[in-house]
Amino acid sequence: MAANYRAARRVQLGADLIAKLKKVEEEADESMLWVELLEAAAMSAPTGPAKELHGLCNEATALAVAAVRTTRRRIRTRRAQHAKGAKRL
């Protein structure tokens, strides 16, 4: 998850960035699945480190989803501004 986030920070605004952020989202969600499976195997309610790890995975997933939405919105805005500028010429 961290390596893909780092890679996403190095690409420019566009499809590559969205693809990298979607990968971060998938990996954060997968991490949460593994935590949930470990919790189920223990057959007890999440406590201590497992509960904290579950919360962190959930937070990372939410941040990745928000980043994808924001990036898509920025791309649409830039395209609209570019189209406006092209019409003026």
N, C-alpha and C positions, 0 to 999 in steps of 0.2 A: 504494500500500500504506500509506504513512504517513498520508495523508489519511483513509482509512477507519479506521485504528487510532485516530486522533485523534477521529473521529466516534464510534467505539465507546466511547471513554472518557467521552463526554458524555451517553450514554443510560443509563437506569436498567436494573436487572436485569430481564430478560424476553426476549420474542421479538425485540424490536428489537436488543438487545445481541447475541444469538446471530446474527442476520442480518448485522450489521455485522462480527462476528468471522469468520463464514464467508466474507465478501467479502475480508477481509484474508488468510485462508487461501488462497483462490483466486488472489489477486494474487501472493502469495509463491510459490505453485507455478508460476504463469505466468512469473514472473521467472526462476525456476530453469530452466524450459524454454528460455527465450531464451538463457541462459548456456550451456546444454548444446548448443543449436543453433550458437552461435558457436564453441564448442569443437570441434564436429564439422566445421564449415566450415574450421577451421584444421588439421584432420586431425592433431592432436597431443594428447598428454595435457595436461590442465589444469595450468598453472603460474602462479606469481605471483598477479597481481591476479584472474585468472579463477578460480583455485582458491579464493581467499579469498572472492570474490563468490558462488561456488557454495555454499560453506560457510555464508555469511550467509543466503542464500535458504533453505537447508535448515533452518537454525536458526529463521528467522522462521516458516516453515511449521509446524515442530514446536511453537513457542510458541503460534501461533494455534490449532492443534488442541487443545493442552492447555487453553487459555483457554475454548474452546467446551465441552469436557468438564466443566471446573470450574464454569462458569456453569450448565450443565444440571443438575449435581449440586446446586448451591445452590438452584436453582428448585425441584427436587423436594423438597429438605429443607424449604424454606419452606412449600411447599404442604402437606406432611405435618404440619408444626407447626401450620399454620393449621387444618387439618382436626381435629387433636387438640383444639385450643382450642375449636373450634365444637361438638364433641361434648360437652364439659364443660358448656356452657351449656344 
